[in-house]
Amino acid sequence: MLDKRTYLHQMDAPVNEPPRRVVSLVPSVTETLFDLGMGETVVGVTDYCVHPAARVAQLPKVGGTKNPNLERIIALKPDLVIANREENRKADVEALQAAGIAVWVTFPRTVREAFNLIWNIMHVFDRTDKVEGVRAAEWTLDWLERLAESRQTPCRVFAPIWYDPLMTFNADTFCHDMLRVCGGTNIFADRERQYPLSADLGQGRALADDDPRLEGRDRRYPRVTLEEVTAAQPDVILLPSEPFTFTDAHVPIFAALDVPAAKTGRIHLIDGTLLTWYGTRMAQAMAVLPGLLCPEAEAVE
């Protein structure tokens, strides 16, 4: 058994012994379970759990992250369902719990919190196979953070997550922290989503912070305009493949902006999972994104 004292910030998992039948409602966690050597415990996944492709193709599908088939999940008789507060609905979690199924609700919003989750998964499943690999990835994180802190000038980054309306994320998100770790400065870190839509786009008055209509609304993903992007002058623009699929057809739209990223040709189409998936995929993100944002040659060691 892994020693709990070895790990900080333990997250409570609602099981008392290593689970043997797991349904994962979180694509990044599904991949992580397989990467950590626990794939044999996974008995059901969502339609969006696409990695590792060969393994998940053979597993029963339980629907989408927002609309899982609860009857199908219950029929699989899992002793643990893993969910995420952002990706999955509270009503579905409560329905599964009411059916007597243990649900582990995860919600890491920083890269460090995501590593803590990996350590907790290994503890809960009592598997030590990949400890050295996870430690090595954490060493990479340490090195990248020191490198980012040593930079004399910020590398200003714009990374939309949707188009029409154009949307991005602020500092209270995992995506933001991954950019920070990899040397980027999110140009909309301080931007909160405003309601209604006209207010978010600067065309109307926003609801007051104490307005009851704002209760429970997520303000971490603002809708922005191309004019705001231009005013923020990003050095790099990243166009991810998810949750919205940006393609070559979108590049000219951003290349036409009067911003450094367009002038220097630093508009990149990227695999969106590198920004949005917490878990073992972070190692790949930390290997790819720094070279697109702030090459080592530009940093002061």
C-alpha angles and dihedrals in degrees: 000000000000113000109248090209089068092067131063128218097016112205115220114246116194096233131088098202136030109291118240101186115045133175113198119205092178119078095206092050091049090057091044093054090054093044090052092052097256098109093115089069094058111100100164140020140177126263087255095056097102103154130112084027100198094048101043092046088070096051129092113261120226100192131261130332091252097039110031120173100248094190090055091049092050090048090058088062097220120186088207136025117194116210139166126230092225101040100040132053122252091224092059092049091050092048091054091047090050087055089058097257120137112236125195109204112201127191116168112174099178134046090246091053089050091054089050088054091053091052090048092050090054090049095048092047092040093229123142099172096112102033094117093049092052091048090052090052090051089052088055088051091052091050094047093050091052090048092050092049091053095059114114096205128032122250101224113214135190117195116173120200097194141023126214095043096032108226136180139164137259134220095284094074140086090237091059093050092049089055090049093050091050093051103266131127113216107229091208097045092124098039115112123196112254128208133256107036093247090058092051089054093048094250100110147015118290124230113259116260091247094050108127089222088071094059111124095003118136111235097179097093110060125191108231139184131237087243089060091049090052092049091052092054101213118205091206133027119200118197108195129204093229153087081004115023108236113193141180087280090068097050096080090055091061094034088062092061120103094240135119092249091061095043094052097039094245098142108122134188107216142180101267093214088071088068103033108033116087116195132058091340087075089081090061092045091053090051096050111030101056091061091054094046113034116355115217091246089067094054128088110229 
